[in-house]
Amino acid sequence: MKQVVQNYKSGELAVLDVPVPGCKPGGVLVRTAYSLISTGTELMKVSEAGMSMLGKARSRPDQVAKVMQSVAVNGVPATYRKVMGKLDSYTPLGYSLCGVVEQVGAGIDDVKAGDLVACAGNEHALHAELNWVPKNLYAPVPEGLASRHAAFGTVGSIALQGVRQGEPQLGEVALVIGLGLIGQLVAQLLTAAGVRVVGVDPDPARCALARELGAAACGDPASPAVEAAVAELTGGHGVDQVYLAAGGASNQPVELAARLARDRGRVVDIGKCRLDLPWNAYYEKELDVRFSRSYGPGRYDPEYELEGRDYPIGYVRWTERRNLACFLDLVARGRVDVEPLVSHVADFDDAVETYRSLEDGELKAVAVLFRYPEGAGDEEAQAPAVTVPEVRRAGRAAPARAVRGPVRLAFVGAGNYATSMLLPHLVGREGVELSTVVTTTALSAANAQRKFGFASATTDLDAVLDDPTVDAVFVVTRHSSHAELTRRALLAGKAVFVEKPLALTGEELAGVLAAVEKSGNDRLQVGFNRRFAPLLQEAGRRFGARTGPASLRYLVNAGRLQQGSWYLRQGSEGSRFAGEGGHFVDTASWLLGADPVSVYATATAGNEDLQVVLGYPDGSTATISYVTTGPSGFPKETLDLIADGKVLKLDDFVRASVHGPERWVSSRLPKARDKGQNAELAAFVRAVRGGGPMPVPLESLVATTAATLAVETALGTGAPVTLAGPR
């Protein structure tokens, strides 16, 4: 098997062929799927190995002291041979991984071969294809948790143990100094525990990442804004806890901790930080300085780690193994999000080059994963696929009836999008009557009724669904409610217009289709309005039919969200792309005349910038660049379609052109930007009134939704996802 090793004397890094470890009693043999590089601890070790002998001595005075003691006892020649022999040997790297149990040793009954486990230990969870791991240093991975995320288990346990040492309480304020991998996890764990976090790091990108993941404020340690944020959040008293997650030789972290901590606050050292404590500052506030020892109780105890002797839970609640299991559970339940921390995923065979890139600074990273080619638990090795649900209609479904008189519409939800982009196109439209508006609060319903002339306003959804005079229901609520409200309206026999997204999970999408099959009612439209935009429609006609595969590029300059936006509530409302991405998938599919058959996605480190590549049956591809870090003055949506020696260009629904044998350019004095809402609503109303087909086939709506959801799967596995039809 292969393993990453380093010669501490020469600094050489290598991937060696070494014997497969035996499966001893009291442990399991694990085939690695992903292992995590600790960009703090491991890079420090790699960097030290590249130093001169004098540099090594200066960096490890503790080891120098041991050498001097050996000289006194054994003499110089014997000590020299011992030290050189140890330095001139290969040592392993790594201590956090996830893999599949390949063999179970005697005395193990909590896992079996084929189970996915997260493993810990700098002697047992190494960057190697196979590792023997004792019982107390592994934990089963919860169902549904991706192996690349479970590989964070050990590092997450270090952060979790540090938080436990701080004893945070609900409503407190904490300062996290150092926003590397450990600091980012500490900040998320504190936020999950109801603690408001102020982060400190000289790197603006790391500060931005921590804010996106829940920190209340972040900034440079020298910035007055940090002190101002602490003062505002604590009423001038200072933070309750300080977590030192920084490294290096500077004494600035402990000095900053003393300045910003409250009287009798707690200071927890998690990283390898210089601790030259300013006596007066710590004495005057009577600060409680604590240390966090690695993954938790049991660490460095051979009876616990090697012999499997557990500590009674009544005396030691959180051991190494319990911390590991707890962290995996938090990630599985979405309370901690490790995916944004993944800066790079490298093939295991490229380990040496990856370490060198990190050491040289070419690769800027918070977390880096090694992906193993034969990891049985690796999602990539399983050729991930997402099944596009089949649309089934009841065998004796009644045909859609035409509406006599005006089409009576009910709105469920009257938020900003409904009141600014939909209702203005329906007010006063011939053949349309705004029947009822339903909201969760009485006042918002009354406001919508007054402004748009609804015949009635209510907070009772059932009354609307049971009303036989209502022809169609508009679902314009929070994303998390779309699928359930759509399902109920379909079962009630209503035509439904639901804003994107149709669903946030595969289970929700299946529930909608089950309602279609049960009721025979397929009268559904999702608010994918771009395909109805007049300028894009005209450009498509000018481009004409194509004969060969096409390449489509779609740049979406989405911009940053304002603090407090409900789009940030990914735990309940789904990711931002899951909520909005269907627009762009649908537009691409409409232009290419087919539904996608594959999805690949990758994300930049520390933000929500995505690259999504869709594959189509005829070999066409569509690349959607969804970016949040662009300038606000740049157009939001620009699109290029290239095929058959022709190019269609769209500039934010204001200008369009077609270049080819015949050139066409839209008016240089464009009308107001029109993204197709008016035309889409007109088509929906016509279909409801006349009983004809919905503007977009239900099969296409389902395929677009499945492709949008598959982006999350592709991000989680790092591999293309096949969109397969039902078997």
Sequence and secondary structure as in RCSB ss.txt:
>XXXX:A:sequence
MKQVVQNYKSGELAVLDVPVPGCKPGGVLVRTAYSLISTGTELMKVSEAGMSMLGKARSRPDQVAKVMQSVAVNG
VPATYRKVMGKLDSYTPLGYSLCGVVEQVGAGIDDVKAGDLVACAGNEHALHAELNWVPKNLYAPVPEGLASRHA
AFGTVGSIALQGVRQGEPQLGEVALVIGLGLIGQLVAQLLTAAGVRVVGVDPDPARCALARELGAAACGDPASPA
VEAAVAELTGGHGVDQVYLAAGGASNQPVELAARLARDRGRVVDIGKCRLDLPWNAYYEKELDVRFSRSYGPGRY
DPEYELEGRDYPIGYVRWTERRNLACFLDLVARGRVDVEPLVSHVADFDDAVETYRSLEDGELKAVAVLFRYPEG
AGDEEAQAPAVTVPEVRRAGRAAPARAVRGPVRLAFVGAGNYATSMLLPHLVGREGVELSTVVTTTALSAANAQR
KFGFASATTDLDAVLDDPTVDAVFVVTRHSSHAELTRRALLAGKAVFVEKPLALTGEELAGVLAAVEKSGNDRLQ
VGFNRRFAPLLQEAGRRFGARTGPASLRYLVNAGRLQQGSWYLRQGSEGSRFAGEGGHFVDTASWLLGADPVSVY
ATATAGNEDLQVVLGYPDGSTATISYVTTGPSGFPKETLDLIADGKVLKLDDFVRASVHGPERWVSSRLPKARDK
GQNAELAAFVRAVRGGGPMPVPLESLVATTAATLAVETALGTGAPVTLAGPR
>XXXX:A:secstr
 EEEEEETTT  EEEEE       TTEEEEEEEEEEE TTHHHHHHHHHTS HHHHHHH HHHHHHHHHHHHHH 
HHHHHHHHHHHHTSEEE   EEEEEEEEE TT  S  TT EEEEE TTTS SBSEEEEEGGGEEE  TT  HHHH
TTHHHHHHHHHHHHHH   TT EEEEE  SHHHHHHHHHHHHTT EEEEE S HHHHHHHHHTT SEEE TT HH
HHHHHHHHHTTS EEEEEE   BS SHHHHHHHHHEEEEEEEEE S B     HHHHHHHT EEEE  TTSTTTT
 HHHHTT     TTT SS HHHHHHHHHHHHHTTSS  GGGEEEEEEGGGHHHHHHHHHHTSS  SEEEEE TT 
TT TTTT  EEE       TT       SSSEEEEEE  SHHIIIIIHHHHTT TTEEEEEEE SSHHHHHHHHH
HH  SEEES HHHHHT TT  EEEE S GGGHHHHHHHHHHTT EEEE S S SSHHHHHHHHHHHHHH    EE
E   GGG HHHHHHHHHH   SS  EEEEEEE     TT GGG HHHH  HHHHHHHHHHHHHHHHHTS  SEEE
EEE TTS  EEEEEE TTS EEEEEEESSS TTS SEEEEEEETTEEEEEETTTEEEEESSS EE  SS  S   
SHHHHHHHHHHHHHH    SS HHHHHHHHHHHHHHHHHHHHTS EEEE   
